[in-house]
Amino acid sequence: MKILHLEDNPRDAALVHDLLAGEWPDCFVSVVATREDFVALLKLGGYDLIISDYQLPGFNGLDALEIVREVAPETPFVFFSGTLGEESAIEAVRSGAADYVVKDRLQRLPMSVRRVLREAAERRSRHEIEKALAQEQYLLRLLMENMPAHVYFKDLQSAFISVSRSKARCHGLEPEQMKGRSDFDFFTPEQALRAFEDEQKIIQTGQPLMDVEEKIVWPDGSFCWMSATKLPLRDAAGRIIGTFGISHDITARKKDEERIREQAEIINQSPIAIFITGLDNRVTYCNEGAAQIYGMPRDQIIGRVPEDLLDEESAVALRAARAQGAGLGHWTGVMPLTSLAGRTRQVELHLSPIADAAGQPRARLAIAIDVTEKKKLEEQFLRVQRLEGLGMLAAGIAHDLNNVLAPILMGAPLLQTAVTGKAEREVLEAVESSAARGAALVRQILSFAQGAGGGKVLIQPKYLLQDMAGFVRQTFPSGIRLESDIPSTLWPVEGNTTQLHQVMLNLCVNARDAMPEGGTLRLRAVNRTLTATEASLSPNARPGEYLAFEVSDSGTGIPPELLDRIWEPFFTTKGEGKGTGLGLHIVRNLVVERHGGQLELASRPGQTRFTVRLPLRPPL
């Protein structure tokens, strides 16, 4: 403890030092007798107590007290004098002295010093507390004035006690204007009631509500999203006296989340396959397009290495592509990928790294576009081009054959008058008949090459069916047995002879190819009247009279999963080079589009039957 003693009597100064040292052995007392020395030491500071005589030469204790109040107002001041009267003592205390002790009561000085020091310590402590409290209040005001979040305090009836400026501003008010009001003054009744019930529950249970996200609907119908935390408000004794909370406007975040969700859904539903793999090549994300490529659910792909989901050949090709991409930074190419289920897809693959903020690879991105159908269309286009070339070649050959047959057809009738022998006449008739059939064949070839055009005429279908039966018997393998049922009473139809001949030929050839080991081909025709009930069971059918003919075989049948695809152009179940895939597509086009008929298919193991119905023209 350091004491500054203002005293001009060395004997009194020594008595005070000895007395205080007895109580506080480590105390240090500085004795001064003049104004100049007193002020100099006082300004150095660090003194815990000042003891002063009342009367000094050219200087007095009241002047010293005034100097202390200016230089070190927190330092306690005690008068110790033999000349201090009652009036002077009262004046000294009023001027700020902590105590006074007369010299003839020297033993009272330690007790006074002890009390004064205690009171000074209490004052300092109280001052520090008040200073800290003022600082906290200042910081609280600073927060309440400037925080963007909404802060509010409410009483037990959920009326506002205090609110932040941001909270008041959102209601178009000053903070003071919200005191005593409640949510019912600002929100819809439903919204206000929900908040009131939440706060009453907090008051009753003492349990807070943390990070509750809610949609706030304003009276004008607009809305926003807020994240609120509400807690019980307690007094110094711990009693709940209300609630307080803080709310953040998260509308922008909600919109961003919704936008991200929509974008994620778009990516997920994209037919383009998207994979993200870690540096260990294990899949961390894939969309539905990726699941389609592999033919398995997404949750069975996540966490696995893509190569493990492919057959060995595809896995080797994918590893090679990834290795090239690692060296070049990216890789693009087309490759076939066959899943473990045996499903092969042609895929246009793009591989590239995903970098972190420092530009270092942290993952890998793979984008796969299924180009299987595109490749099929390219192949189909090339096949169409080849067929067009064949059509042009057939037209050229037919034209040349027509030139060869023309002299025969013109010369045969002239030779009839010159030939008299029966045998020679029969030979000539055979030559003429063969040339006529050849010319008819040439016309069919030309009609096919030119698109099977031509108008419709009245046709007796039994002759077409009989010609087709003869063709089957003469040209099909001997292992195929023909059963035909062609009544002579079939009604005529309006149609194009060449087109209907092509329909029958395509159906019979398909039946033949379905029985590579031999079997039975049935060709049957009948007049048929469809009732309204029967017509409703068949697409495009109308009640009325029809010619119906059937071509059936005893082959293996068509698998159920292929029944809907056999009408597609260029789709074929035959081996490579054994079919164009156009036969049934052409049949359907000629029957339905060109002749307004119906075409039906029924197939099961051991039998496939095609039924063609053509509108009848009743006999005259």
C-alpha positions as CSV (number, residue, x, y, z in Angstrom):
1,M,0.0,0.0,0.0
2,K,1.3,3.5,-0.9
3,I,0.4,6.5,1.2
4,L,1.1,10.2,0.4
5,H,1.4,12.1,3.7
6,L,1.2,15.9,3.6
7,E,2.8,17.0,6.9
8,D,5.3,19.7,7.9
9,N,6.1,18.2,11.4
10,P,8.7,15.4,11.1
11,R,7.7,14.1,14.5
12,D,4.1,13.7,13.6
13,A,5.1,12.2,10.3
14,A,7.2,9.6,12.1
15,L,4.4,8.7,14.5
16,V,2.0,8.2,11.6
17,H,4.5,6.0,9.8
18,D,5.2,3.8,12.8
19,L,1.5,3.5,13.6
20,L,0.5,2.5,10.0
21,A,3.5,0.2,9.6
22,G,2.3,-1.7,12.6
23,E,-0.9,-2.4,10.9
24,W,0.4,-2.7,7.3
25,P,4.1,-3.7,7.4
26,D,4.5,-3.5,3.7
27,C,3.1,0.0,3.4
28,F,5.2,2.8,1.9
29,V,4.7,6.3,3.1
30,S,5.9,9.4,1.1
31,V,6.0,12.6,3.2
32,V,5.9,16.0,1.6
33,A,5.5,19.5,3.2
34,T,5.0,21.9,0.3
35,R,2.5,22.4,-2.5
36,E,5.1,21.8,-5.2
37,D,6.3,18.5,-3.8
38,F,2.7,17.3,-3.1
39,V,1.5,18.1,-6.6
40,A,4.6,16.5,-8.2
41,L,4.2,13.2,-6.4
42,L,0.4,13.2,-6.8
43,K,0.8,13.5,-10.6
44,L,3.1,10.5,-10.5
45,G,0.1,8.5,-9.3
46,G,-0.2,5.1,-7.8
47,Y,-1.2,6.2,-4.3
48,D,-3.9,4.3,-2.4
49,L,-4.5,6.9,0.3
50,I,-3.7,10.6,1.1
51,I,-3.3,11.8,4.7
52,S,-3.0,15.5,5.1
53,D,-2.5,18.1,7.9
54,Y,-5.1,20.9,7.9
55,Q,-2.7,23.9,8.4
56,L,0.7,24.1,6.6
57,P,3.0,27.1,6.0
58,G,1.6,28.8,2.9
59,F,-0.7,25.9,2.2
60,N,-3.6,24.2,3.8
61,G,-5.5,20.8,3.6
62,L,-8.6,22.2,1.8
63,D,-6.4,23.4,-1.0
64,A,-4.7,20.0,-1.1
65,L,-8.1,18.3,-1.2
66,E,-9.1,20.5,-4.1
67,I,-6.0,19.5,-6.0
68,V,-6.7,15.8,-5.3
69,R,-10.2,16.1,-6.6
70,E,-8.8,17.4,-9.9
71,V,-5.7,15.1,-10.3
72,A,-6.7,11.9,-8.6
73,P,-10.4,12.0,-7.6
74,E,-10.6,8.3,-6.9
75,T,-7.9,8.4,-4.2
76,P,-9.4,8.7,-0.7
77,F,-8.4,11.7,1.4
78,V,-8.1,11.8,5.2
79,F,-7.4,14.8,7.4
80,F,-5.1,14.3,10.3
81,S,-4.6,17.5,12.2
82,G,-4.5,18.9,15.7
83,T,-6.1,22.3,14.7
84,L,-9.2,20.9,13.0
85,G,-12.3,22.3,14.6
86,E,-15.8,20.9,14.2
87,E,-16.9,23.4,11.6
88,S,-13.7,22.8,9.6
89,A,-14.2,19.1,9.8
90,I,-17.8,19.4,8.5
91,E,-16.5,21.6,5.7
92,A,-13.8,19.1,4.9
93,V,-16.2,16.2,4.6
94,R,-18.5,18.3,2.5
95,S,-15.6,19.1,0.2
96,G,-14.9,15.4,-0.4
97,A,-12.7,14.2,2.5
98,A,-13.3,10.6,3.4
99,D,-12.7,11.2,7.1
100,Y,-10.9,13.3,9.6
101,V,-8.9,12.3,12.7
102,V,-7.5,14.7,15.3
103,K,-3.9,14.2,16.4
104,D,-4.7,13.8,20.0
105,R,-6.6,10.6,19.0
106,L,-3.7,9.0,17.2
107,Q,-4.9,5.4,17.9
108,R,-8.1,6.1,15.9
109,L,-6.1,6.6,12.7
110,P,-5.7,2.9,11.7
111,M,-9.4,2.2,12.2
112,S,-10.2,5.2,10.0
113,V,-7.7,4.2,7.3
114,R,-9.1,0.7,7.3
115,R,-12.7,1.9,6.9
116,V,-11.7,4.5,4.2
117,L,-9.8,1.9,2.2
118,R,-12.7,-0.5,2.4
119,E,-15.1,2.1,1.3
120,A,-12.8,3.2,-1.5
121,A,-12.5,-0.4,-2.7
122,E,-16.3,-0.7,-2.6
123,R,-16.6,2.5,-4.6
124,R,-14.1,1.2,-7.2
125,S,-15.9,-2.1,-7.4
126,R,-19.3,-0.4,-7.8
127,H,-17.8,1.9,-10.3
128,E,-16.4,-1.0,-12.3
129,I,-19.8,-2.7,-12.2
130,E,-21.6,0.4,-13.3
131,K,-19.1,0.9,-16.0
132,A,-19.4,-2.7,-17.3
133,L,-23.2,-2.4,-17.1
134,A,-23.2,0.8,-19.0
135,Q,-20.9,-0.8,-21.6
136,E,-23.3,-3.8,-21.9
137,Q,-26.3,-1.4,-22.3
138,Y,-24.4,0.5,-24.9
139,L,-23.6,-2.7,-26.8
140,L,-27.2,-3.9,-26.5
141,R,-28.5,-0.6,-27.9
142,L,-25.9,-0.8,-30.6
143,L,-27.1,-4.3,-31.6
144,M,-30.8,-3.4,-31.3
145,E,-30.2,-0.4,-33.6
146,N,-28.1,-2.0,-36.2
147,M,-28.7,-5.8,-36.3
148,P,-30.4,-6.9,-39.6
149,A,-32.0,-9.8,-37.7
150,H,-35.3,-9.1,-35.9
151,V,-34.8,-9.1,-32.1
152,Y,-37.8,-8.8,-29.7
153,F,-38.6,-9.1,-26.0
154,K,-42.2,-9.9,-24.8
155,D,-44.0,-10.0,-21.5
156,L,-46.1,-12.8,-20.1
157,Q,-49.1,-11.8,-22.3
158,S,-46.8,-11.7,-25.5
159,A,-46.9,-7.9,-25.7
160,F,-43.7,-6.3,-26.9
161,I,-41.4,-4.9,-24.3
162,S,-38.6,-3.9,-26.6
163,V,-37.8,-4.6,-30.3
164,S,-34.8,-4.0,-32.6
165,R,-35.0,-1.2,-35.1
166,S,-35.0,-3.8,-38.0
167,K,-38.1,-5.5,-36.4
168,A,-39.9,-2.1,-36.1
169,R,-38.9,-1.0,-39.6
170,C,-40.5,-4.1,-41.2
171,H,-43.8,-2.8,-39.7
172,G,-43.1,0.8,-40.7
173,L,-42.7,2.0,-37.1
174,E,-40.2,3.2,-34.6
175,P,-39.1,0.8,-31.8
176,E,-40.9,2.8,-29.1
177,Q,-44.1,2.7,-31.1
178,M,-44.3,-1.1,-30.8
179,K,-44.1,-1.3,-27.0
180,G,-47.3,-2.7,-25.5
181,R,-48.5,-4.0,-28.9
182,S,-48.7,-7.7,-30.0
183,D,-48.5,-9.8,-33.1
184,F,-52.3,-9.5,-33.4
185,D,-51.7,-5.8,-34.4
186,F,-49.5,-6.8,-37.3
187,F,-50.2,-10.3,-38.7
188,T,-53.2,-12.3,-39.8
189,P,-55.2,-13.8,-36.9
190,E,-54.0,-17.3,-37.8
191,Q,-50.4,-16.3,-37.9
192,A,-50.6,-14.2,-34.6
193,L,-52.4,-17.0,-32.8
194,R,-49.8,-19.6,-33.8
195,A,-47.0,-17.3,-32.4
196,F,-49.0,-16.6,-29.2
197,E,-49.5,-20.3,-28.6
198,D,-45.8,-21.1,-29.2
199,E,-44.8,-18.3,-26.7
200,Q,-47.3,-19.4,-24.1
201,K,-45.9,-23.0,-24.3
202,I,-42.4,-21.6,-23.8
203,I,-43.6,-19.7,-20.7
204,Q,-45.3,-22.8,-19.3
205,T,-42.5,-25.3,-20.0
206,G,-39.4,-23.2,-20.0
207,Q,-38.3,-25.1,-23.2
208,P,-37.1,-23.0,-26.1
209,L,-38.0,-23.3,-29.8
210,M,-34.9,-23.4,-31.9
211,D,-34.5,-22.5,-35.6
212,V,-38.2,-22.9,-36.5
213,E,-38.7,-22.1,-40.2
214,E,-42.2,-20.7,-40.9
215,K,-44.0,-19.0,-43.7
216,I,-45.2,-15.6,-42.6
217,V,-48.3,-14.3,-44.3
218,W,-48.9,-10.5,-44.1
219,P,-52.4,-9.0,-44.1
220,D,-51.9,-7.8,-47.7
221,G,-51.5,-11.4,-48.8
222,S,-47.7,-11.2,-49.4
223,F,-45.4,-13.6,-47.6
224,C,-41.9,-14.3,-46.5
225,W,-39.9,-17.1,-44.9
226,M,-38.4,-16.6,-41.4
227,S,-36.2,-18.7,-39.2
228,A,-37.0,-18.0,-35.6
229,T,-35.5,-19.0,-32.2
230,K,-37.5,-18.2,-29.1
231,L,-36.4,-18.6,-25.5
232,P,-37.9,-17.9,-22.0
233,L,-37.1,-14.4,-20.6
234,R,-36.0,-14.7,-16.9
235,D,-35.4,-12.1,-14.2
236,A,-32.4,-12.1,-11.9
237,A,-34.0,-14.7,-9.6
238,G,-34.6,-17.0,-12.6
239,R,-38.3,-16.5,-12.8
240,I,-39.8,-16.5,-16.3
241,I,-41.2,-13.1,-17.0
242,G,-41.8,-13.4,-20.7
243,T,-40.0,-14.5,-23.9
244,F,-37.4,-13.2,-26.2
245,G,-36.5,-14.2,-29.8
246,I,-34.5,-13.5,-32.8
247,S,-35.8,-14.1,-36.4
248,H,-33.9,-14.1,-39.7
249,D,-35.5,-13.4,-43.1
250,I,-34.6,-16.6,-45.1
251,T,-36.8,-15.8,-48.1
252,A,-33.8,-15.4,-50.4
253,R,-32.4,-18.7,-49.1
254,K,-35.7,-20.5,-49.6
255,K,-35.9,-19.2,-53.2
256,D,-32.3,-20.3,-53.8
257,E,-33.1,-23.7,-52.3
258,E,-36.2,-24.1,-54.5
259,R,-34.2,-23.0,-57.6
260,I,-31.4,-25.5,-56.7
261,R,-34.1,-28.2,-56.1
262,E,-35.7,-27.5,-59.5
263,Q,-32.3,-27.5,-61.2
264,A,-31.4,-30.8,-59.4
265,E,-34.7,-32.3,-60.5
266,I,-34.1,-31.1,-64.1
267,I,-30.7,-32.7,-64.0
268,N,-32.1,-35.8,-62.4
269,Q,-34.9,-36.2,-65.0
270,S,-32.6,-35.4,-67.9
271,P,-32.3,-38.3,-70.4
272,I,-28.6,-37.5,-70.6
273,A,-26.7,-39.6,-68.0
274,I,-24.6,-37.6,-65.5
275,F,-22.1,-39.3,-63.1
276,I,-19.9,-37.7,-60.5
277,T,-17.1,-40.0,-59.1
278,G,-14.5,-39.3,-56.4
279,L,-10.8,-39.6,-57.1
280,D,-11.2,-43.2,-56.0
281,N,-13.6,-43.7,-59.0
282,R,-16.6,-44.5,-56.8
283,V,-19.8,-42.9,-57.9
284,T,-21.0,-40.2,-55.5
285,Y,-23.9,-38.9,-57.7
286,C,-25.8,-40.1,-60.7
287,N,-29.2,-39.1,-62.2
288,E,-32.0,-41.1,-63.7
289,G,-30.4,-41.0,-67.1
290,A,-27.4,-42.9,-65.6
291,A,-29.8,-45.4,-64.1
292,Q,-31.2,-46.0,-67.6
293,I,-27.7,-46.6,-69.0
294,Y,-26.9,-49.3,-66.4
295,G,-30.5,-50.6,-66.2
296,M,-30.5,-50.5,-62.3
297,P,-31.8,-48.2,-59.6
298,R,-29.6,-45.2,-58.6
299,D,-29.1,-46.4,-55.0
300,Q,-27.4,-49.5,-56.4
301,I,-25.0,-47.4,-58.4
302,I,-24.0,-44.9,-55.7
303,G,-20.7,-46.0,-54.0
304,R,-19.7,-48.4,-56.8
305,V,-17.0,-48.2,-59.5
306,P,-18.7,-47.8,-62.9
307,E,-16.5,-50.5,-64.5
308,D,-17.9,-53.1,-62.0
309,L,-21.3,-52.6,-63.5
310,L,-20.3,-53.4,-67.0
311,D,-19.1,-56.5,-68.8
312,E,-15.4,-57.1,-69.2
313,E,-15.0,-55.6,-72.7
314,S,-16.9,-52.4,-71.8
315,A,-15.0,-52.1,-68.5
316,V,-11.7,-52.3,-70.4
317,A,-12.8,-49.7,-72.9
318,L,-14.0,-47.3,-70.1
319,R,-10.7,-47.7,-68.2
320,A,-8.8,-46.8,-71.3
321,A,-10.9,-43.7,-71.9
322,R,-10.4,-42.6,-68.3
323,A,-6.7,-43.1,-68.6
324,Q,-6.5,-41.0,-71.7
325,G,-8.7,-38.3,-70.1
326,A,-6.4,-38.2,-67.1
327,G,-3.5,-37.4,-69.4
328,L,-5.3,-34.9,-71.6
329,G,-7.6,-33.3,-69.0
330,H,-10.7,-34.5,-70.9
331,W,-11.9,-37.2,-73.2
332,T,-14.8,-37.5,-75.7
333,G,-15.8,-40.4,-77.8
334,V,-18.5,-43.0,-78.7
335,M,-18.4,-46.5,-77.4
336,P,-20.7,-49.4,-76.8
337,L,-21.4,-50.2,-73.1
338,T,-22.9,-53.5,-72.1
339,S,-24.4,-53.7,-68.6
340,L,-24.1,-56.9,-66.4
341,A,-27.7,-57.6,-67.5
342,G,-26.5,-57.9,-71.1
343,R,-28.2,-54.6,-72.3
344,T,-25.9,-52.8,-74.8
345,R,-26.2,-49.1,-75.6
346,Q,-24.2,-46.9,-77.9
347,V,-23.0,-44.0,-75.7
348,E,-21.4,-40.7,-76.5
349,L,-19.1,-40.2,-73.5
350,H,-17.6,-37.0,-72.1
351,L,-15.1,-37.2,-69.3
352,S,-13.6,-34.2,-67.5
353,P,-12.3,-33.3,-64.0
354,I,-14.0,-31.2,-61.3
355,A,-11.6,-28.7,-59.6
356,D,-11.7,-27.3,-56.1
357,A,-11.2,-23.6,-55.3
358,A,-7.5,-24.0,-55.6
359,G,-7.8,-25.5,-59.0
360,Q,-6.9,-29.0,-57.9
361,P,-9.0,-32.0,-59.1
362,R,-11.4,-33.1,-56.4
363,A,-13.8,-35.3,-58.4
364,R,-14.6,-36.5,-61.9
365,L,-17.6,-35.7,-64.1
366,A,-18.9,-38.1,-66.8
367,I,-21.7,-37.2,-69.2
368,A,-23.1,-40.0,-71.3
369,I,-25.6,-39.5,-74.1
370,D,-27.4,-42.6,-75.3
371,V,-27.0,-42.5,-79.1
372,T,-28.3,-46.0,-79.7
373,E,-31.4,-44.8,-81.6
374,K,-29.4,-42.2,-83.5
375,K,-27.0,-44.9,-84.7
376,K,-29.9,-47.1,-85.7
377,L,-31.4,-44.2,-87.7
378,E,-28.1,-43.7,-89.4
379,E,-28.0,-47.4,-90.3
380,Q,-31.6,-47.3,-91.5
381,F,-30.8,-44.2,-93.6
382,L,-28.0,-46.1,-95.3
383,R,-30.2,-49.1,-95.9
384,V,-32.8,-46.9,-97.4
385,Q,-30.2,-45.4,-99.7
386,R,-29.1,-49.0,-100.7
387,L,-32.8,-49.9,-101.3
388,E,-33.2,-46.8,-103.5
389,G,-30.1,-47.9,-105.4
390,L,-31.6,-51.4,-105.8
391,G,-34.8,-49.8,-107.0
392,M,-33.0,-47.9,-109.7
393,L,-31.0,-51.0,-110.7
394,A,-34.3,-53.0,-110.8
395,A,-35.9,-50.3,-113.0
396,G,-32.9,-50.4,-115.4
397,I,-33.0,-54.2,-115.6
398,A,-36.8,-54.2,-116.1
399,H,-36.4,-51.7,-118.9
400,D,-33.8,-53.8,-120.7
401,L,-36.0,-56.9,-120.2
402,N,-38.9,-55.1,-121.6
403,N,-36.9,-54.3,-124.7
404,V,-35.9,-57.9,-125.1
405,L,-39.5,-59.2,-124.7
406,A,-41.1,-56.6,-127.0
407,P,-40.1,-58.3,-130.3
408,I,-41.3,-61.7,-129.0
409,L,-44.7,-60.3,-128.0
410,M,-45.0,-58.4,-131.4
411,G,-43.7,-61.4,-133.5
412,A,-45.7,-64.2,-131.9
413,P,-49.1,-63.2,-133.2
414,L,-47.7,-62.7,-136.7
415,L,-46.2,-66.2,-136.7
416,Q,-49.6,-67.7,-135.8
417,T,-50.8,-67.3,-139.4
418,A,-47.6,-68.9,-140.8
419,V,-47.6,-72.0,-138.5
420,T,-50.0,-74.8,-139.4
421,G,-48.8,-77.8,-137.4
422,K,-50.4,-78.5,-134.1
423,A,-47.1,-79.1,-132.3
424,E,-45.5,-75.9,-133.7
425,R,-48.6,-73.9,-132.7
426,E,-48.4,-75.2,-129.1
427,V,-44.8,-74.2,-128.9
428,L,-45.6,-70.8,-130.3
429,E,-48.4,-70.4,-127.7
430,A,-46.1,-71.4,-124.9
431,V,-43.5,-68.8,-126.1
432,E,-46.2,-66.1,-126.3
433,S,-47.5,-67.1,-122.8
434,S,-44.1,-67.1,-121.3
435,A,-43.3,-63.7,-122.8
436,A,-46.6,-62.3,-121.5
437,R,-45.8,-63.5,-118.0
438,G,-42.3,-62.0,-118.3
439,A,-43.8,-58.7,-119.4
440,A,-46.2,-58.8,-116.4
441,L,-43.2,-59.5,-114.2
442,V,-41.4,-56.5,-115.7
443,R,-44.4,-54.3,-115.0
444,Q,-44.4,-55.4,-111.4
445,I,-40.7,-54.7,-111.0
446,L,-41.2,-51.2,-112.6
447,S,-44.2,-50.6,-110.4
448,F,-42.1,-51.5,-107.2
449,A,-39.2,-49.4,-108.4
450,Q,-41.5,-46.4,-109.0
451,G,-43.1,-46.7,-105.5
452,A,-46.0,-49.1,-106.2
453,G,-48.1,-46.3,-107.6
454,G,-51.1,-46.6,-109.8
455,G,-54.8,-46.4,-109.3
456,K,-57.3,-49.0,-107.9
457,V,-59.4,-51.3,-110.0
458,L,-62.0,-53.9,-109.3
459,I,-60.0,-57.1,-108.5
460,Q,-61.2,-60.7,-108.1
461,P,-58.9,-61.7,-105.1
462,K,-59.2,-65.5,-105.8
463,Y,-56.9,-65.2,-108.8
464,L,-54.3,-63.3,-106.7
465,L,-54.5,-65.9,-103.9
466,Q,-54.3,-68.8,-106.4
467,D,-51.2,-67.3,-108.1
468,M,-49.6,-66.8,-104.6
469,A,-50.4,-70.4,-103.7
470,G,-48.7,-71.6,-107.0
471,F,-45.7,-69.4,-106.2
472,V,-45.3,-70.9,-102.8
473,R,-45.6,-74.5,-104.1
474,Q,-43.0,-73.8,-106.8
475,T,-40.4,-71.8,-104.9
476,F,-40.6,-72.5,-101.2
477,P,-38.5,-75.4,-99.7
478,S,-40.0,-78.8,-99.8
479,G,-40.1,-79.0,-96.0
480,I,-42.9,-76.4,-96.0
481,R,-46.3,-77.8,-96.6
482,L,-49.0,-75.5,-98.0
483,E,-52.6,-75.7,-97.0
484,S,-54.9,-73.4,-99.0
485,D,-58.6,-72.6,-98.7
486,I,-59.6,-70.2,-101.5
487,P,-63.3,-70.3,-102.3
488,S,-64.4,-69.4,-105.8
489,T,-67.2,-67.2,-104.4
490,L,-64.9,-64.5,-102.9
491,W,-66.3,-61.0,-103.4
492,P,-64.2,-58.6,-105.4
493,V,-62.4,-55.6,-103.9
494,E,-61.2,-52.3,-105.1
495,G,-57.4,-52.3,-104.9
496,N,-54.0,-52.1,-106.6
497,T,-53.0,-55.6,-107.9
498,T,-49.3,-55.0,-107.5
499,Q,-49.6,-53.7,-104.0
500,L,-51.9,-56.5,-102.8
501,H,-49.6,-59.0,-104.5
502,Q,-46.7,-57.5,-102.5
503,V,-48.7,-57.8,-99.2
504,M,-49.4,-61.5,-99.8
505,L,-45.8,-62.1,-100.9
506,N,-44.3,-60.4,-97.8
507,L,-46.6,-62.3,-95.4
508,C,-45.8,-65.7,-97.0
509,V,-42.0,-65.0,-97.1
510,N,-42.2,-64.1,-93.4
511,A,-44.1,-67.3,-92.7
512,R,-41.4,-69.3,-94.6
513,D,-38.6,-67.7,-92.7
514,A,-40.3,-68.4,-89.3
515,M,-40.0,-72.2,-90.2
516,P,-36.4,-72.8,-91.0
517,E,-36.8,-76.5,-90.1
518,G,-40.0,-76.8,-92.1
519,G,-43.7,-76.7,-91.1
520,T,-47.2,-75.8,-92.4
521,L,-48.1,-72.6,-94.1
522,R,-51.8,-71.9,-94.3
523,L,-53.4,-69.6,-96.9
524,R,-57.1,-69.0,-96.3
525,A,-59.7,-66.5,-97.5
526,V,-63.3,-65.8,-96.6
527,N,-66.1,-63.3,-97.0
528,R,-66.7,-61.6,-93.6
529,T,-69.3,-59.3,-92.2
530,L,-68.3,-57.3,-89.1
531,T,-71.0,-56.3,-86.6
532,A,-70.7,-53.1,-84.6
533,T,-69.6,-55.1,-81.6
534,E,-66.9,-56.9,-83.5
535,A,-65.7,-53.7,-85.1
536,S,-65.3,-52.0,-81.7
537,L,-62.7,-54.6,-80.8
538,S,-60.4,-53.8,-83.7
539,P,-58.6,-50.5,-84.2
540,N,-59.8,-48.6,-87.3
541,A,-62.5,-51.1,-88.1
542,R,-66.0,-50.2,-89.1
543,P,-69.1,-52.4,-89.4
544,G,-69.6,-53.8,-92.9
545,E,-68.6,-56.5,-95.4
546,Y,-64.9,-57.4,-95.9
547,L,-62.7,-59.8,-97.7
548,A,-60.5,-61.5,-95.1
549,F,-57.5,-63.6,-95.9
550,E,-55.1,-65.2,-93.4
551,V,-51.5,-66.3,-93.6
552,S,-50.4,-68.5,-90.8
553,D,-47.4,-70.7,-90.0
554,S,-46.5,-73.3,-87.4
555,G,-43.2,-71.6,-86.5
556,T,-41.8,-70.7,-83.1
557,G,-44.1,-67.6,-82.7
558,I,-43.2,-64.0,-81.9
559,P,-42.1,-63.2,-78.3
560,P,-44.7,-61.0,-76.5
561,E,-42.2,-58.3,-75.8
562,L,-41.6,-57.8,-79.6
563,L,-45.2,-57.7,-80.7
564,D,-45.4,-53.9,-80.6
565,R,-42.1,-53.5,-82.4
566,I,-42.5,-55.7,-85.4
567,W,-44.3,-52.9,-87.3
568,E,-41.4,-50.5,-86.9
569,P,-39.4,-49.8,-90.1
570,F,-36.0,-51.7,-90.2
571,F,-36.9,-53.7,-87.1
572,T,-36.2,-57.4,-87.7
573,T,-35.7,-60.6,-85.7
574,K,-33.8,-62.2,-88.5
575,G,-30.1,-62.6,-88.5
576,E,-27.6,-60.2,-90.0
577,G,-28.1,-59.9,-93.8
578,K,-31.3,-61.9,-93.8
579,G,-33.9,-59.1,-93.7
580,T,-34.4,-55.4,-94.2
581,G,-37.0,-55.0,-91.5
582,L,-39.3,-53.3,-94.0
583,G,-41.6,-56.1,-95.0
584,L,-44.3,-55.8,-92.3
585,H,-44.0,-52.0,-92.2
586,I,-44.8,-52.0,-95.9
587,V,-47.6,-54.5,-95.4
588,R,-49.2,-52.3,-92.8
589,N,-48.8,-49.2,-94.9
590,L,-50.4,-50.9,-98.0
591,V,-53.3,-52.5,-96.1
592,V,-54.2,-49.7,-93.7
593,E,-53.1,-46.5,-95.5
594,R,-53.6,-47.4,-99.2
595,H,-56.6,-49.7,-99.0
596,G,-58.4,-48.6,-95.8
597,G,-58.3,-52.1,-94.3
598,Q,-57.3,-53.7,-91.1
599,L,-54.3,-55.8,-90.2
600,E,-54.3,-58.1,-87.1
601,L,-51.7,-60.3,-85.6
602,A,-52.1,-63.3,-83.2
603,S,-49.1,-65.3,-82.1
604,R,-48.3,-68.0,-79.6
605,P,-45.7,-70.7,-79.5
606,G,-46.3,-73.0,-82.5
607,Q,-48.5,-70.6,-84.5
608,T,-48.4,-67.0,-85.9
609,R,-51.4,-65.7,-87.9
610,F,-51.8,-62.5,-89.9
611,T,-55.3,-61.5,-90.8
612,V,-55.9,-58.9,-93.6
613,R,-59.4,-57.4,-94.0
614,L,-60.2,-55.4,-97.1
615,P,-63.5,-53.5,-97.7
616,L,-65.7,-55.5,-100.1
617,R,-67.4,-54.3,-103.2
618,P,-70.6,-56.4,-103.4
619,P,-71.0,-58.5,-106.6
620,L,-73.2,-56.9,-109.3
